[in-house]
């Protein structure tokens, strides 16, 4: 009986630890999603601002 109680205590501790990890990761994911959204908005704004010009990656170097 004592062995079972020890196993249950260990498993309970493991579940609590994993729950803490999942909660922390959820916060990190939310932060990363906000950052990606902001970066996408900035990229869209930059693309809209340069809509009339050829993208720098598609321009020929000046020595050609």
VOVEX-371018 format. One record per residue: chain; x, y, z of N, C-alpha, C in turn; residue number from 1; residue in three letters. Coordinates in steps of 0.1 Angstrom, whole numbers, plus 5000, padded with zeros to 4 digits. Layout:
REM residues N
<rec unit="A" n_x="X" n_y="Y" n_z="Z" ca_x="X" ca_y="Y" ca_z="Z" c_x="X" c_y="Y" c_z="Z" pos="NUM" code="ALA"/>
...
//
This chain:
REM residues 64
<rec unit="A" n_x="5008" n_y="4988" n_z="5000" ca_x="5000" ca_y="5000" ca_z="5000" c_x="5009" c_y="5013" c_z="5000" pos="1" code="UNK"/>
<rec unit="A" n_x="5019" n_y="5012" n_z="5008" ca_x="5028" ca_y="5024" ca_z="5009" c_x="5035" c_y="5026" c_z="4995" pos="2" code="UNK"/>
<rec unit="A" n_x="5038" n_y="5016" n_z="4988" ca_x="5044" ca_y="5017" ca_z="4975" c_x="5034" c_y="5024" c_z="4965" pos="3" code="UNK"/>
<rec unit="A" n_x="5022" n_y="5021" n_z="4966" ca_x="5012" ca_y="5027" ca_z="4957" c_x="5010" c_y="5042" c_z="4961" pos="4" code="UNK"/>
<rec unit="A" n_x="5010" n_y="5045" n_z="4973" ca_x="5009" ca_y="5059" ca_z="4978" c_x="5021" c_y="5067" c_z="4973" pos="5" code="UNK"/>
<rec unit="A" n_x="5033" n_y="5061" n_z="4973" ca_x="5045" ca_y="5068" ca_z="4968" c_x="5045" c_y="5070" c_z="4953" pos="6" code="UNK"/>
<rec unit="A" n_x="5040" n_y="5061" n_z="4946" ca_x="5038" ca_y="5062" ca_z="4932" c_x="5028" c_y="5073" c_z="4928" pos="7" code="UNK"/>
<rec unit="A" n_x="5017" n_y="5073" n_z="4935" ca_x="5007" ca_y="5083" ca_z="4933" c_x="5013" c_y="5097" c_z="4936" pos="8" code="UNK"/>
<rec unit="A" n_x="5020" n_y="5098" n_z="4947" ca_x="5026" ca_y="5111" ca_z="4950" c_x="5036" c_y="5116" c_z="4940" pos="9" code="UNK"/>
<rec unit="A" n_x="5044" n_y="5106" n_z="4935" ca_x="5053" ca_y="5110" ca_z="4924" c_x="5046" c_y="5114" c_z="4911" pos="10" code="UNK"/>
<rec unit="A" n_x="5036" n_y="5106" n_z="4908" ca_x="5028" ca_y="5110" ca_z="4896" c_x="5021" c_y="5123" c_z="4897" pos="11" code="UNK"/>
<rec unit="A" n_x="5016" n_y="5126" n_z="4909" ca_x="5009" ca_y="5139" ca_z="4911" c_x="5019" c_y="5150" c_z="4910" pos="12" code="UNK"/>
<rec unit="A" n_x="5031" n_y="5148" n_z="4915" ca_x="5042" ca_y="5159" ca_z="4914" c_x="5045" c_y="5161" c_z="4899" pos="13" code="UNK"/>
<rec unit="A" n_x="5047" n_y="5150" n_z="4892" ca_x="5050" ca_y="5150" ca_z="4877" c_x="5039" c_y="5158" c_z="4870" pos="14" code="UNK"/>
<rec unit="A" n_x="5027" n_y="5155" n_z="4872" ca_x="5016" ca_y="5162" ca_z="4865" c_x="5016" c_y="5177" c_z="4868" pos="15" code="UNK"/>
<rec unit="A" n_x="5018" n_y="5180" n_z="4881" ca_x="5019" ca_y="5194" ca_z="4884" c_x="5030" c_y="5201" c_z="4877" pos="16" code="UNK"/>
<rec unit="A" n_x="5042" n_y="5195" n_z="4877" ca_x="5053" ca_y="5201" ca_z="4870" c_x="5050" c_y="5203" c_z="4855" pos="17" code="UNK"/>
<rec unit="A" n_x="5044" n_y="5192" n_z="4849" ca_x="5041" ca_y="5193" ca_z="4835" c_x="5030" c_y="5204" c_z="4832" pos="18" code="UNK"/>
<rec unit="A" n_x="5021" n_y="5206" n_z="4841" ca_x="5011" ca_y="5216" ca_z="4840" c_x="5018" c_y="5230" c_z="4841" pos="19" code="UNK"/>
<rec unit="A" n_x="5028" n_y="5232" n_z="4849" ca_x="5035" ca_y="5245" ca_z="4850" c_x="5042" c_y="5247" c_z="4837" pos="20" code="UNK"/>
<rec unit="A" n_x="5048" n_y="5237" n_z="4831" ca_x="5055" ca_y="5239" ca_z="4819" c_x="5046" c_y="5243" c_z="4807" pos="21" code="UNK"/>
<rec unit="A" n_x="5034" n_y="5236" n_z="4807" ca_x="5025" ca_y="5239" ca_z="4796" c_x="5019" c_y="5253" c_z="4798" pos="22" code="UNK"/>
<rec unit="A" n_x="5017" n_y="5257" n_z="4810" ca_x="5012" ca_y="5271" ca_z="4812" c_x="5022" c_y="5281" c_z="4808" pos="23" code="UNK"/>
<rec unit="A" n_x="5035" n_y="5279" n_z="4811" ca_x="5046" ca_y="5288" ca_z="4807" c_x="5047" c_y="5288" c_z="4792" pos="24" code="UNK"/>
<rec unit="A" n_x="5046" n_y="5277" n_z="4786" ca_x="5047" ca_y="5276" ca_z="4771" c_x="5036" c_y="5283" c_z="4764" pos="25" code="UNK"/>
<rec unit="A" n_x="5024" n_y="5282" n_z="4770" ca_x="5012" ca_y="5289" ca_z="4765" c_x="5015" c_y="5304" c_z="4765" pos="26" code="UNK"/>
<rec unit="A" n_x="5021" n_y="5310" n_z="4775" ca_x="5024" ca_y="5324" ca_z="4776" c_x="5034" c_y="5328" c_z="4766" pos="27" code="UNK"/>
<rec unit="A" n_x="5044" n_y="5319" n_z="4764" ca_x="5055" ca_y="5322" ca_z="4754" c_x="5049" c_y="5322" c_z="4740" pos="28" code="UNK"/>
<rec unit="A" n_x="5040" n_y="5312" n_z="4737" ca_x="5034" ca_y="5311" ca_z="4724" c_x="5026" c_y="5324" c_z="4721" pos="29" code="UNK"/>
<rec unit="A" n_x="5018" n_y="5328" n_z="4731" ca_x="5010" ca_y="5340" ca_z="4729" c_x="5019" c_y="5352" c_z="4726" pos="30" code="UNK"/>
<rec unit="A" n_x="5030" n_y="5354" n_z="4733" ca_x="5039" ca_y="5365" ca_z="4731" c_x="5045" c_y="5364" c_z="4717" pos="31" code="UNK"/>
<rec unit="A" n_x="5049" n_y="5352" n_z="4713" ca_x="5055" ca_y="5350" ca_z="4699" c_x="5044" c_y="5353" c_z="4688" pos="32" code="UNK"/>
<rec unit="A" n_x="5032" n_y="5349" n_z="4691" ca_x="5022" ca_y="5352" ca_z="4681" c_x="5020" c_y="5367" c_z="4679" pos="33" code="UNK"/>
<rec unit="A" n_x="5020" n_y="5374" n_z="4690" ca_x="5019" ca_y="5389" ca_z="4689" c_x="5030" c_y="5395" c_z="4682" pos="34" code="UNK"/>
<rec unit="A" n_x="5042" n_y="5390" n_z="4684" ca_x="5054" ca_y="5395" ca_z="4677" c_x="5053" c_y="5392" c_z="4662" pos="35" code="UNK"/>
<rec unit="A" n_x="5049" n_y="5380" n_z="4659" ca_x="5048" ca_y="5376" ca_z="4645" c_x="5038" c_y="5385" c_z="4638" pos="36" code="UNK"/>
<rec unit="A" n_x="5026" n_y="5387" n_z="4644" ca_x="5016" ca_y="5396" ca_z="4639" c_x="5021" c_y="5410" c_z="4636" pos="37" code="UNK"/>
<rec unit="A" n_x="5028" n_y="5415" n_z="4646" ca_x="5034" ca_y="5429" ca_z="4644" c_x="5044" c_y="5429" c_z="4633" pos="38" code="UNK"/>
<rec unit="A" n_x="5052" n_y="5419" n_z="4632" ca_x="5062" ca_y="5419" ca_z="4621" c_x="5055" c_y="5417" c_z="4607" pos="39" code="UNK"/>
<rec unit="A" n_x="5044" n_y="5410" n_z="4607" ca_x="5037" ca_y="5408" ca_z="4594" c_x="5031" c_y="5422" c_z="4590" pos="40" code="UNK"/>
<rec unit="A" n_x="5025" n_y="5429" n_z="4600" ca_x="5019" ca_y="5442" ca_z="4597" c_x="5030" c_y="5452" c_z="4592" pos="41" code="UNK"/>
<rec unit="A" n_x="5042" n_y="5451" n_z="4599" ca_x="5052" ca_y="5460" ca_z="4594" c_x="5057" c_y="5457" c_z="4580" pos="42" code="UNK"/>
<rec unit="A" n_x="5058" n_y="5444" n_z="4577" ca_x="5062" ca_y="5440" ca_z="4564" c_x="5052" c_y="5444" c_z="4553" pos="43" code="UNK"/>
<rec unit="A" n_x="5039" n_y="5443" n_z="4557" ca_x="5028" ca_y="5447" ca_z="4548" c_x="5029" c_y="5462" c_z="4545" pos="44" code="UNK"/>
<rec unit="A" n_x="5031" n_y="5469" n_z="4556" ca_x="5032" ca_y="5484" ca_z="4554" c_x="5044" c_y="5488" c_z="4546" pos="45" code="UNK"/>
<rec unit="A" n_x="5055" n_y="5481" n_z="4548" ca_x="5067" ca_y="5484" ca_z="4540" c_x="5065" c_y="5481" c_z="4525" pos="46" code="UNK"/>
<rec unit="A" n_x="5058" n_y="5470" n_z="4523" ca_x="5055" ca_y="5465" ca_z="4509" c_x="5045" c_y="5475" c_z="4503" pos="47" code="UNK"/>
<rec unit="A" n_x="5035" n_y="5480" n_z="4510" ca_x="5026" ca_y="5489" ca_z="4504" c_x="5033" c_y="5502" c_z="4501" pos="48" code="UNK"/>
<rec unit="A" n_x="5042" n_y="5506" n_z="4510" ca_x="5049" ca_y="5519" ca_z="4508" c_x="5058" c_y="5519" c_z="4495" pos="49" code="UNK"/>
<rec unit="A" n_x="5063" n_y="5507" n_z="4492" ca_x="5072" ca_y="5506" ca_z="4480" c_x="5065" c_y="5499" c_z="4469" pos="50" code="UNK"/>
<rec unit="A" n_x="5051" n_y="5500" n_z="4468" ca_x="5043" ca_y="5494" ca_z="4458" c_x="5047" c_y="5498" c_z="4444" pos="51" code="UNK"/>
<rec unit="A" n_x="5051" n_y="5511" n_z="4442" ca_x="5054" ca_y="5516" ca_z="4429" c_x="5068" c_y="5513" c_z="4424" pos="52" code="UNK"/>
<rec unit="A" n_x="5077" n_y="5508" n_z="4433" ca_x="5091" ca_y="5505" ca_z="4429" c_x="5093" c_y="5490" c_z="4428" pos="53" code="UNK"/>
<rec unit="A" n_x="5104" n_y="5487" n_z="4421" ca_x="5109" ca_y="5473" ca_z="4419" c_x="5115" c_y="5469" c_z="4432" pos="54" code="UNK"/>
<rec unit="A" n_x="5112" n_y="5458" n_z="4438" ca_x="5118" ca_y="5453" ca_z="4450" c_x="5133" c_y="5453" c_z="4449" pos="55" code="UNK"/>
<rec unit="A" n_x="5140" n_y="5456" n_z="4459" ca_x="5155" ca_y="5457" ca_z="4459" c_x="5161" c_y="5444" c_z="4455" pos="56" code="UNK"/>
<rec unit="A" n_x="5155" n_y="5433" n_z="4458" ca_x="5160" ca_y="5419" ca_z="4455" c_x="5159" c_y="5417" c_z="4440" pos="57" code="UNK"/>
<rec unit="A" n_x="5150" n_y="5424" n_z="4433" ca_x="5148" ca_y="5422" ca_z="4418" c_x="5156" c_y="5432" c_z="4410" pos="58" code="UNK"/>
<rec unit="A" n_x="5162" n_y="5442" n_z="4416" ca_x="5169" ca_y="5452" ca_z="4409" c_x="5183" c_y="5447" c_z="4405" pos="59" code="UNK"/>
<rec unit="A" n_x="5188" n_y="5451" n_z="4393" ca_x="5201" ca_y="5448" ca_z="4389" c_x="5211" c_y="5456" c_z="4396" pos="60" code="UNK"/>
<rec unit="A" n_x="5222" n_y="5451" n_z="4399" ca_x="5233" ca_y="5459" ca_z="4406" c_x="5237" c_y="5470" c_z="4397" pos="61" code="UNK"/>
<rec unit="A" n_x="5242" n_y="5481" n_z="4402" ca_x="5246" ca_y="5493" ca_z="4394" c_x="5257" c_y="5490" c_z="4384" pos="62" code="UNK"/>
<rec unit="A" n_x="5265" n_y="5480" n_z="4386" ca_x="5277" ca_y="5477" ca_z="4377" c_x="5273" c_y="5469" c_z="4365" pos="63" code="UNK"/>
<rec unit="A" n_x="5260" n_y="5465" n_z="4363" ca_x="5256" ca_y="5458" ca_z="4352" c_x="5252" c_y="5467" c_z="4341" pos="64" code="UNK"/>
//
